[in-house]
């Protein structure tokens, strides 16, 4: 299958690389491989819970439950009530609706309360002011230092205001830069992928803060030196850009003793790469290309062995389990490495560094062989992976998702529904007892149909040959159980049924009533949005901010700024804000003309309802132009009436007339 690939590699991989790796370097790979095994074993219980969540979301019974149903006598129902998927998608849709609203971003870059601009720029600004004072006074500055100093003190307030304006412009420019980077990395789609995992498994993950080589192709006009003719040639321009990547939590193995990423000693990510992807690692900076080629040589069919969770997920997804992957497992480690190991790998440490100290580093290894070692390039960030919970659990690293919240309710509903169906099937017709000794020869007791006549011979006349029994139907009691636990699912998940279209009795179906109910449901999700803000949005945007501050070429966007995640503080409150604005408008009514800015009020109401006010409301210029045209029309009518020799009537003046309507 891979013969063509192997032929091209054979000469290149004939020999092991010179000085393959020192014993100390191989020991680092072996040590990290052992540490990964410890982390993996510690995560096993959590992993099993995730698989239960996935089966519940997909509407699949646990293997032990299916085994009991299959072993039960008779034909038993195996129906699964798919309420979990509905609740998960309701939570996911509400989160997406609140965070990714049209025309509104889920973060903001604001100046600090007392912004500090570049000292050189501040000194230059004050020097220019001093020079202007000297030119205006026309005197020697050495003879009038007190006067200059006093004037500079008077201008200090203006300097502070100017610094705030500079910081505000920098914040606006930084916001535009980060938005552009998010669009180029398709960050919205990646964030949605991780948020769906968070709703199902309780945690989601995004990698941000690292860099990528962005290759952009373009055609440029060139002159052919031989023919002298002009043509177009394809050129590739490589630029360094920040990267944002969605990562499955099944591939992440954090320190089992940590409860947050701040106290996490290390984290492993398991990459499963194709042969082509493995070969591409040799072309990346800081990777040991000789070692990559050596591993390609000794592992002709890859070294990938499926983990239990991979096999289970493939089975749930209906993917063929018998095919070989021919892939490679490459581990990426972010965590502490002591200075001696870094020095043995040729990593240059700052002058005067203590080799006995631990340093934050990134190590890639495969099959116990180190492929890459580097110091953590992210200033102020230990690990570039941002893992966020759907709902936090005290003293636990991983969060709790919707399926686990309603697992008992889902299981009870499934059981009650299966019993309901089995009972309905059992009670749908009568059961028959037949005394075959009393039946005439040739009578078939299994042949039952309307107007059936059973022939009997002899026996006690008081003893019937056929008896009929009607099983009891327990539908009402079982229906109540299903309804009770459906409401329990609403309560435990904080996702009422009306949020996903369920029309229950007693539901207020007016527009205002539904708006109030949806606003209350949003408040229940506020803790989840807050977790996304604190553990994902803010650190992710801060990583992009630090990238732009350190490597960005736009000097206008650099300043004393801070990142504010706006999910829980602004977006969740829109329903409440809309209700308050409508109530205020109903209170002031027609008496608001003299005291309320009606145009601004209407714009605020439209924005709170996610309506673009610029599309439906007239601008101030349009309103002024229409008023001017109306005044000109009124003056023309008054002049016409005056020339006719009579006073203008209300109709002529446009008071309720067709002319006024026009």
N, C-alpha and C positions, 0 to 999 in steps of 0.2 A: 504493500500500500504506500509505503514511504520510500520506495527504492530510488525514485528520482531525486528526492531530497537528500538521501544518504550519499548518492554518487557525488553530488556537489560538495558534500561536507567531508568526504573520505580523506582527501589529501590534506585538508586543513586540520583535521582532527587526528591525524595519524599518531602524533606524539603527544605525551602529556606536556602541559606548559612548563617552561623552564622555571625551576624554583617554585613548584606548584604552590605550596603554602607552608610556612614554618609551622612547627608543632604548636607553638603558642597561638597562632592564628586559627588552627584547626580546633584547638581547645575552646576558643571563644564560641565557635559554631556549635560544638558539642554541648557546651554549657548552656547556651541559649535553647538548644533543642530539648535538653532536659527540663529547663524552666518552663518551656511551652507545654510539655507533657503534664507538668504539675498544674498549670493554669487550666488546661483542657479537662483534666479529671475533676477539678474543683467546679467547673461550669456544667458538668454533666446533668445535675439535678435541674438546674435552670433550663437547660436545653430541652429536657423532657417536657417541662411545662410549656415551652414554646411550641413543641410539636403537638401537644394537646390543644393549644390555642389555634394552631393552624387547621387541625382536623375539625375542630368545632366551627371555625369560620367557613370551611369548605363543606360542612354538613356531612361529615364522615364519623361513624362511631369508632370508639377506641377498640383495638383488637380484642381485648378481653370481653368487652360487651358483645361484640359480634360473635365471639365463640360461644357465649352463653345463649344467645338467641338461636344460633344454628343448632346447638345441642338440645334446645327445648323441643318437646314432642309437638307434632302438628305443624301447621303452617302459621308462623307467627309474623306479625307485621314488623318491618324494619324501617318505618318512616322516620325521618329526621326533620323536626320543625326548624326551618332555617331562619330563626329570629336573630341569631348572632350576627350573620352577615348584614342584615338590615340595620342593626344597631351600630355595627362598625362603620358602615358606609354613611349612616346619619352623622356620626361623630366626625368622620373624615370630611364630609361635605361641609359641615358647619365650620370646621377649622379652616378649610380652604376658603370658604366664603368670607370669613372674618379677616384672614391674613392677606389674601391676594385679591383685593378689591380694585376695580377698574379706576385708574387715575389716582391711586393712592399707594404709597410705598409702605412697607412694614417696618421701616426704620427711619431715623433721622440723624443727621450730623449737626450738632449744635455747638456754638462756642461755649467755653466754660464761663462761669459767672464773672470772673475777672480774667479775661484772656490776656496772655502774654505773647506779644508778637516777637518776631526775630529781633534780637538786641541790636544788630547792625542797622536794621531798618528803623528801629525806634531812635537810635542815635542820629541817624541821617535826617529823620523827620525833625528832631529838636534842633539840629545844627542849621537846617534850612530856616527854621523860625527865627533863630538867633541872628542869622545873616540878614533876614528881612528887617529885623528890629534895628540893626546897625545902619542899614541903608536908609531906613526911614528917619533915624535920628541924625545921621550925618556926623556922628561924633566918634572919637576913639573909644573902642570897647574897654580898653584898660583903664580909662579915666572914669567910666560910668558902669562899673561892675554891679553896683547896688541897684541901679535903675534897670539894667538888663535882667538881673536876677529876679527882681520884683515882677517884671513883665512876664518872665518865663513861668513864675508861679501862678500868675493869672491865667496863663494859657494851658496849665496842666490839666484842667478839666476838659478842655477841648481835645488835648492829646488822648485822654482816656476814651472819649467818645469816638475819636478817629480810630483808635485801636480796636474798639468794639465793631466798628463798621468793617475794618479790614478782616477781622476774625469771622464776621458774618458772611462776607464775600467768599472767604476761604471755605466755610462750611457748605455754602451752596455749590461751589466748584467741586469739593470733595464728594458731595452727594451725587452729582452728575457722573463723576469718574467711577464711583462704586456701582451705580446703576448700570453703566455701560459694561463694566466687567461682569456683572451678574447676568446680563443679557448674552454676552459673548460665550459664557460658560454654560448657558442654558440652565441656570441655577434654579429657576422656578420649578421645572420638571423634576430635577433631582431632589429638591426639598419636598415635593409632593410624594415622591417614592419613599423617602425616609419617614414622612408623617404617616403614610399608610401602614408601614411596619410598626410604628409606635402605637397606632390604634389597635393593631392585631396582637402584637407581642408585648406591648407595654414600654418599649424603648425603640428609638430610631437613632441613626448615626449618619453624620456627614463629615467628610474630610475637607478641611479648608486651611489655608495658611501656607501651603506649599506652592511651588512654582511649576510651570509647564512651559515647554517650548512651543509657541504658537507659530505654525507655518502657514503663511498666506501666499497663495499663488496669484500672479498677475502677469499680464502680457504687456510688453513694452516694445516700442518701435526701434529697430536696430538696422544698421547699414551692413550689408554683406561685403566683406573686404575683397572677395574675389570677383563678384559680378557687379558690385556697386549698386545693387538694387536694395530698396528698403523692404523690410519684412517685420514680422512680429515674432518675438521669442518669449518663451515662458520662463519666468524667473520666480524663485521662491525666497521670500523674506522671512527670516526667523526672528521672532521677538519673544522676550521673556514676559510672561503674564501670570497672574495668580490663578490657582486652580480650585475648583469646587467639585466635589465628587460624592455621590450617594454610595453608602457602604451598607451591606447587609450585616445585621448584628450577629448572624450565624458565623461570620468570618472574623469576628473580633473576640479576643481573649484577654480581658484585663486582669490586673493583679487581684487575686481572689480575696485579699484582706482589705481592699479599699472600699469606701462607700461613695466617694466622689472622685472625679478625675484629678482634683487638686492633690489628693493624697495617694494617687496611683503611682506605684513604683515603676511599673512598666506595662506595656500593652503590645500584644501580638496581633497581626493581621495575616490571615491565611489566604494567599493568592493561588488560584488554580488557573494556570496559563497553558495555552496551546503551544505547540512546538514553535510556531512562528513568533508568538509573543515572547517565548523564552529566548529565542535567537535575537530578537530586537533589543533585549536587555544589554547585549554586548556593545551596542552602539550608543548607549546612554552614558552621560558623564558620571565618573567616579565608580562605575561598575568594573569588576575584574573580567575583562572580555575573554582572557585565556581560560579562566575557571568556568565561565558560561559555556564555552565551546567544549571543554572537557566533559562537563555534565551531559551535554547533548550527545557526546560520543558514547559514554558508558551506559546511558539510559536510552536505548533505541526506541522503546515504547513508552517513555515517560516513567515517572516514579509516583504517579498519583494513585493513592489508595483511598477509596471512598470512606468518609466518616459515616457513622450511623445516621446522623441527621441528614446527610446528603442522600443516602439511600431511601430514607423515609420520605423526604420531600420529593424525590423523583417518583416514588410510588404514588404519592398523593396527586402529583401533577399528571400522572398517566404516561410518564416517559419510559421508554424501553430500558429495562434494568439489566439486560444481558450484554449490551454493547460495551466495548472498552473505550475509555476516554483518551488514552495515549497523551495525557497531559502531565504537566509538572506542578508540583507543590512547592511554592517559594514563600518563605516566611519574611515578614517585615516587622521589625522590632523597634519600638520607640521607648526609651527608658534610660536608666542609669548604667554607665559602664565606667570602671575605674580608669585612672590615668595610665597605669601600666599597660593595660590591654590596648588602649588607644595609641600609645606610643609604639607598641609592637606592630601596629598596623600602619605606621607611618603618618599618623594624624598629628599635625602640629598644634600644640597647646600654647596658650598665651605665656609669655615669658614670666618666669617665677611661679608657674603653676605647681601645686603639690600633686605628685603622681598618685598619692594614696587617696586623694579625693575622688568622689564620683562626679561624672559629667553626663549631661543629657545628650544622648547620641541616637543615631538611627543606624540599624544594622539589617542588611538583607542577607539571608543564607538559605541554602538548599541542600538537603541531604547531609547536613552537618558541615558544609563548606561555605565559608563566608564569601559573599559576592560584592558587598559594598559596606563601607563603614564611613560615617561622617558625623561631625558634631551637629547638634540640632541648630539649624540656621534661623529658627523662629525666635526672635527676641522677645523674652518675657513669656513664652509659651512652651510648656514642657512637652505636650503631646498635641499634634494637629488634628486629632479626631475629637469631634464634639458629639457626645452621646447624651440624648435628652429623654426624659421619661414622659409617658402620658399622664400617669399619676404616681407621685412619689410614695415610696413605702419607707418608714423610718428604719435606719440602720441597714438599708439595702442599697446596692449599687443599681440594680436593674429595676425598672418601673413595672407597674401593673396596667394591663390593657383591658379593653372592653370584654373580650371573651372570658377572661379569668374573673372579672367582676360578676358576671352573670352565669358562671358555670353551673352552680347548683340549680338556678332557675331553669336554665336550658335543659339540664338533665332530667329535672322533675317534669317539665313540659313534655319532653320526649317520651318518658315512661307513661305518663297519663294519656298521651295521645295514642301510643301503641295499644294500651289497654282498652281505650275507647274504641279503636278500630276493631280489635279482636272481639270485644264484647258486642259491637254492632254486627259484625259478621256472624257471631254465634247466635245472636237473638234475631237475625233477619228471617229465620224460618224455624219451624217446629222440629223437635227431635222425635223419633219414632221408635217405639218398642214393639217388636213383632214376636208372637208365639208361633213358631213355625210348625209345632205339633198340631195346631188347630187349623192350619191352612190346608186348602185342597191341594192335591198334587198338581204341580205345574205352575203354581202361583209364585210370582217374583216379587218379594217384598220391597226390593229396591226400585221398582218401577212405580213412581209416585207422580200423579198428575191429577188435574181437576176431574171430578166425577169418577174417580177410580173406585172400582168395586172389588173388595176382597172376598173370595169364596173360601168358606171353611167347611170342615167335615168333623162332626161329632164333638165330643168334649163337653165340659160343663158350660151350659149356656150363659151362666153369670160371669164367666171369665172371658174378657175380650181377647180377640186374636191380635188386635192392633191397639196400642195406646199412644197418645200424643202428649208431648211435653213442650211448653213454650219457655225458653230461657228468659231470665229477667234482664231487662236493659237498664244499665246504670249510667245513661248518658248525662243526666242532669248533674249528678255529683262529680263526674269526671270533667264536665265543662267548667264547673266552678273551680276545680283545682287548676286547670289550664289558665283560666282568667286570673286567678289569684297570683300565680307565679309569673304571668305576663306583666302584671303590675309590679311585682317584686323586681323584675328585670328593669322596668322603667326607673324604679327608685335606686337600685344599686348602681346603675350606669349613669344616672342623672341625664338620661335621654328619653324624655316623655314620648309617648307614641305619636302625639300630634306633630312632633318635629319631623317625622318621616311620613306624614300624610294620613295617619290613622284618625278616623272620625268617630270619636267616642261619644256616649250619651252625656249630656250636660256640658258639652264643650261650647264655649262662647265663640260663635262663628262670625261675629261682626269684625270689621276691619280693625277697629281699635282694640277689641278684645284679643284677636289673634296677634296683633302687634305687641300687646302687653305680655302675652304668653311666650312669644318667641324671644322677647327681651329677657324674661325671667330664665328661659332655657340658656340664653347666651351667658348670663351671669353664672350659671352652674358650670359652664365650660371655662370660666375665667381662670381657674386654677391651672387647667391644662394649657391654655394660651400663655399664662405666666411662666410655666415650665419651659415652653418652647422659646419664649423671649429670653429667659435667664440662661438656659443651657445650650441654645442653638443660635438664635438670631444675633444676640449681642456678641458672643465670642466669635462667631463667623464674620460679622461685619467688622469687628475690631481687627481680626487678622487681615482683612483686605485694607483696612485703614493703615495698619502698620506697614504693609507692603507698599502702599502709595507714598507714605511718609519717607520710607527708606530708599525705595527704588523708583518711585514715580518721577516723571519728567515735568509734570505740571506744577510749577512753583506757586501758582495762585491758590492751589488747593491745600497748601501746607500751613498749619497754624495750630494754635492751642485749642483743640476740639475734643468733643466727647461723643460717644455713640449712645443713642437712645432707641431701644426697641419699642415699637408703638402698638404691638398687638393687643395687650391687655389694658393699656392705659388710654387708648383712643378708639380703636376699632370696635371693641366689645361694647362700648358705651353708646354707640350710634343709635341703637333702638331706643334707649332711655332718653337720649338727647332729642330724638325726633318727637317722642311723646311730650316732652316738656315744652318744646317750641310750639307744637300744635295747641297745647293747653294755654300757653301764654297768648297765642294769637286769638283764641276763642275768648279769653278774658278781656283783652283790650278792645277787641271788636272794632267798630267803626270809629271809636274815639281815639284811635292810635295815630291819626294823621299828624297831630301837632307835636307829639312827644316821641314817636317811634320811627326809626328809619325803616320804612316798610320794604324797600328794595333789598336792604341787607338782611332783614328778617326772612323774606321769602327765599333768598339765596341760601341762607343757613338751613332752612327747612328742606330745600331741594337736595343740598349736599348730604344731609343726615339720612335721606332716603335713597342715596346712591343715584341721584339724578343730576346730570350735568346742567347747571344753571345757565351756562353760556349758550346752550342749544335752545332753551325754551324761554329765556327772559331777554327783554330788550336791553341794549346798552344805554348808558346815560346819554351818549351822543344821539342815538335814535329817539329817545324820549324828548330830548331838547329840540331836535329837528321837527318832530311831530307837533310839539307845543308851539314852535315858531310858525309852522304852516297853519295851525289852527288860528293863531292870532292874526296872521295876514289875511286869512279868509274872513275873519270877523270884521277886520277893518274895511275890507273891500265891500262887504255887505252893508256896513254902516254908511260908507260913502255913497253907495248906490241908493240907499234909502234917503239920504240927505239931498241928493240931486233930484229925487222924485218929489220932494217937498213934504215929506212926512217922517215922523219918528220911526226908527226900526222896531219892528215887532219881535216878540220872542221867537217866532217861527223863523223870521229872516235872520235873526242873530244866531241861529243854530241851536236854540233851546228845545230839544226834543223833536226837531224836524228831520226829514230825510237828508237835508243838506248837512246837518250836524253829524248824522251817522256816517256820512261819507268822509 
